[in-house]
Amino acid sequence: MQKTEPDYSEMSQMRIRSCERELEELQKTRNVLTNPTAREAIDKHIENLRQEVHQLKIL
């Protein structure tokens, strides 16, 4: 039985879509939060997800 290599391009696209959905949800959540600490945490998470998406797109 021959092993096939995973399609990294397809995997990257799936991860990008997943991150983009999560970013949309986080933006909605952030918009209704009043706690500054919670908003900061979400801002950091949003920043990290955007960086991940950027890295995946340049691969």
C-alpha positions, 0 to 999 in steps of 0.5 A: 500500500502506497502512502500519499503525501498530504496536500499542504495547499489544501490544508492551508486553505482549510486553516485560513478559512477556519481562522477567518471564521474565528476572526469574524466571531471574535470581532462580533464578540469584541463589539459587545464587550465592555470589560477592557481586559477581555477586549485586550485579550480578544485583540491579542487573539485577533492579532495572532490569528491575522498573523497566522493567516498572513503566514499561511498565505505566503507559503 
